[in-house]
């Protein structure tokens, strides 16, 4: 089963890949890589076994990076609405 827990159906005796986990992972890695390419100073911590990804910003983001993060969050919200909050919840915490 994938990290999102969405892969439930069996196909030819095997579980389907967790397409939701793959979509979330792709969005997160794309956003992280794009921030690095934009020249942002970030520290990234990951754990592939648990699907954990943390990205700390070391300075205020450039305008283009803010737009990128807004797009990332909007995409996650769309996935949550499409697949259900039991598989993906988008929460914000100010730190």
C-alpha positions, 0 to 999 in steps of 0.5 A, a space after each residue: 500500500 502506498 503512503 496515502 493509503 489509496 491503493 486498495 483495489 486488486 488488479 490481477 491479484 496485485 494491488 494497484 500503485 498508489 496513484 495519489 501518493 505518486 501525485 503528491 510525491 511528484 508535486 512535492 519533489 517538483 516544488 522543492 527542485 523548482 525552489 532550488 533552481 530559483 535560488 532559494 536557500 532551503 534545507 530539505 529533510 526526507 524519509 523515503 520509507 515514511 514519505 516524509 518531506 520537510 522544507 525549511 526556508 532560510 529567508 523570505 521567498 522571492 515573488 516567483 517562489 511564493 507563486 510556486 508555493 501557492 500553486 503547490 498548495 492549490 494542487 494539493 487542495 484539489 487532490 484532497 477534494 478529488 480523492 477525499 480527506 481520508 487520504 489527504 488533508 491539507 493543514 497550515 501551521 504558522 511557525 
